[in-house]
Amino acid sequence: MLNAIESLTEAHRPGTVTVSVTRTSTDLVEVTVSDTGPGFPKDMLATGPTMFRTSKRNGTGVGLSLVRSIAEAHGGTFSLNNLERGAAVRFTMLQQGQA
């Protein structure tokens, strides 16, 4: 969520950040954080986030890479997408008590 808020701030424009959680199967939920900011650079969409690579002026390049690692370590998935206006980060995880 912080990345989404910072992307709007750095773009110097008002916007929205939306968080949604959807049950995708009996044991998985999908979390989506989307914003109406400038979107992800094309090369980041192609490779996904990598440790210490950032597109933000004051970013560390750790946040999205860490989310990806945690999701995948727990059997989930992770994706970055640009939207018509903005971007979305999606990841899945097991519902509590389903492990």
HELIX and SHEET records of a PDB file:
HELIX    1   1 LEU A    2  GLU A   10  1                                   9    
HELIX    2   2 LYS A   42  THR A   47  1                                   6    
HELIX    3   3 GLY A   63  ALA A   73  1                                  11    
SHEET    1   A 4 VAL A  17  ARG A  23  0                                        
SHEET    2   A 4 LEU A  28  ASP A  35 -1                                        
SHEET    3   A 4 GLY A  86  LEU A  94 -1                                        
SHEET    4   A 4 PHE A  78  LEU A  83 -1                                        
END                                                                             
